[in-house]
Amino acid sequence: MIIMHQIIHEILESTRKRIPSTIKKRKLVSRDFKKYIDQRKQDKLIPVIAEVKPSSPSRFIRDITPLEAAEIACHMESAGAAGISVLTEPEFFKGSIKNLESVRQKVKIPVLRKDFIIHKNQIPEVESDLLLLIAGILGDELDEFVNEAIASGREPLVEVHNLDELEKAMSTGTKIIGINNRDLTTMKVDITTTEKLAPHITNRIIISESGISSPDDALRMIDAGADAILVGTSIMQGNVYEKTYELVHALEQTG
């Protein structure tokens, strides 16, 4: 594992305390994320994974109950989102597994569990179609966790920030690679990260994450080679439906 920012170490320490002691063995039949990506592209829309994000370590947005999470996700789906990301980390991001359960019961599109997965017992902890795996945190265990996620019926979204992490991700069986524009060693955001890494990725769905707040940003990431974008803060801080719709329809602004 690379040297992370202090806040990441604190999050990981907190995560270790909530690893489930038992695991559920039932295999999940997940929703086909690629199908929704392809549909949005066919309709000349930008595939957006809209995030139900109560907070972040540096910015509190709002408390969100499971009922509210489902309502927010339904607005995102109605606005054309290709997927919903739900934060389940409780202490620093104020998320919850109950929020994810509530969202997945209400929407038809794929749902991503966004959390810090560091133990295999976390993988089947809740039913989600996609599961975030962070290459910089899992290090040499990444391939093992990817295989475990796939075996459970969940589609792993492997997050990378640099070429070394990308190389590890490309050597796994993941079909989806997320490029995090936020550097977890400094917590600084730079959307040129997607522009630098996307050209090195082949035969994978590419998701650009972090730092995307406007239709211009969305277009820039798609032009860089991203197949989809993941957006949380800027959607949650505005009118959820309008902000999601604006990003989904960003291509219309080019005429």
N, C-alpha and C positions, 0 to 999 in steps of 0.2 A: 504494500500500500504506500502511496506517495504521502509526503508530509502535507497535511491539510491545515486549513485555517482553524484556529482555536474553537470557534463555534461548531465546526463539524465534529471535532473530537468530543465536545460536550453533548451533541446530539447522539453520537454513537454510544457514548456512555449511558445515556438515558435509554437508548434503544435496547441495550443489553439487558436492562432490568425488566423489559416487557416481552421478551421472547417467550412464546408459549411452550409449556413443558410437554404438551401432547400435540399430535398432529392428526388431521383428518385425512383419511386415505382416499376418499371418493374423488374420482377424476371428473374434472369440469369439461363441459362442452362449451367452448368459447365462441363468441361472435367474430365473424371474419372481418378483421380490420382492413385488410387489403381491398375487400369489396367496396367498403365505404370510401376509401381513398380513390379508387378507380371511378366510382360513381360521381364524386365531386369533380374530378378532373374532366370527365366526359361532359359534365354540365358547365364547364369553364368556370368552376368555382375553386377557391383555395381550400384544401382540406385543413380544417382547424381542429386541434384537440383543445377544447376549452376547459379550463381548470376551476373546479370548486375549491377555492383557496381562502380559508379564513384569515390566514396570517403568514408571516415569515419571521425569521429571527430578528430582522431589522425594522419590520413594518407591520403593525397590527391593522388589519382591515376591519373585521367584524366577527363576532361569535356566530356560528352557524349550527343550528340544530339539524338532526336527520331530516325532519320534515322540510325545513328551509333548503337543505342541500338538494333534495329531490325537486323542489320547486325551481331552484336556480338551474339545475341540470336540464329540466324540461324547457326552460326559456332558451338555453344554449342549443338544445336539439332542434327546437322550432326555428331558430335562426340559421340552421344549416350546418351546425358542427358535425364533423365526421367521427368524433369520439369525445368522451368526457374523462378528464383526469380528476381523481379525488385524492386529496391529501389525507393520509391516515395517521401521520405522526402527531401525537397529542400535545406534547409539551411546548415545542418551539413553533409549530405551524398550526396548533389548535385544531388539528384534524381528528377524525375518528373512523374506526371501522364501521360503526353504525351509520355514519354518513354515506359511506360507500355502499353498504347493503341497501340503504334507502334509495340511493340514486339508481343502482342497477335494477331494482324492482320496477322503477318508473320509466326508464328510457329503453329504447330498442337498439341504440347504437352501442359500440364497444366501450367498455369502461376500463380505464387504467388505474391501477393502484400505485400511488406515488408515496413512497416511504423509503426508509433506509433498511434495505434487506441485507442482513449480515449472518443470518442463520437459516438453515433449510426448513426449520419448523415454521418460519414466517410465510413460506411460499403458499401452503394450502390454508392459511389462517382465515381467509375470507375469499369469497368467489369474485374474481375479477377476470376480465378477458385478457388484459395485458398487465404485465408486472414490470416495474422499473428495477433494473439492476445497474448499479453504478460501477463502471470498470475501475475507476481510481480507488474505490473502497474495497472491492472484492479481490483485486490483484490477480494472483495466480489461481484463485478459486473460481474465477469468472466462468470458465468453461463448464465446470461442475454444476454451478448454479443455473446456467442457461439450460443445460440438459435436464436438470431437476424440474425447472419451470415448464419446459416443453412436455415432459412426461406427465405433469399434473394437469395438462390441458390448457395451460396459460401461455400466451405469447410473450416472450421476454423482449422488452425494449431496453437495449444495452446503451447506456449513456457514456459518452466519451468527451474529452476536452482537448486532447492532443494526439499527435501521430502514434506515440507509443501505445496509448490506450486504444486507439483505433485499430492498430495492428492486432492487438489481443482480441478485440471484438470481432474482427474479420475472420479470425481463426476459429470462432465458435459457430454453432449452428443457428444463431439468431437471424431472423429475417428483417429485423428492425433495428436501426442504429439511430440514437438520438445524439445530436451534437449540442452540448450544453455551452452556451456562450458565456456562462459564468465560470470563472476560474475558482475552483474550490480551495485553492491554496491562498488566494487573496480576497475572494468574494467579489472581485471586480467583473463587470460585464462588458463584453466587446463582441458585437455581432459579426465582426470580420472573421471570427473563429469559424463560423459556418462556411464562409467564402473560402477559407484556407483548407478546411478538411473535406468538404463535400466532394471535390474532384477526385479524391483518393478512394472513394467508396464505390464499389460495384455490386450489382445484383442484390441490393438491400433497399428497403424503404428507409428514406432519410427524413428524420424529424429535426427541425431547428427549434431549440428551446432557450428561453430567457432573453430578456431585453427587447422583445418585440411588442411595440405599443401602438403602431399606426399602420394604416394600409400601405404606406410607402415601405415600412420595415418588412411587412409581409411579402410584398412584391420583390423586394431585394433578396429575401431568403429563398424564395421560389426561383428567382433568376440565378441564384448561386448554386442551385441543384437540389434544394430541399423538396421533398414530395409533400410535406405537411409542416405545419408550425404548431407549437404548443404554447398557449398564452394563458396566463393566470391573472397577475396583478392588474394589468390595464383593463381587463374585462370586468373584474370584480369591483374596481373602483368607479366604474361608470354604470350606465344602464346596461345590464347584462345582455339583454336581447339585442339592443341597438349596436353595442360594441362587437358582439360576436358576428352579427349580420354584416357590419362594416368590413370586418376582416375577411369573412367568407367571400364577399362580393368585391374585394379589392381589385380584381382583374378588370372589372367593368369601368374603372376609372381610366384605364389605358385606351378605352374606345374600341 
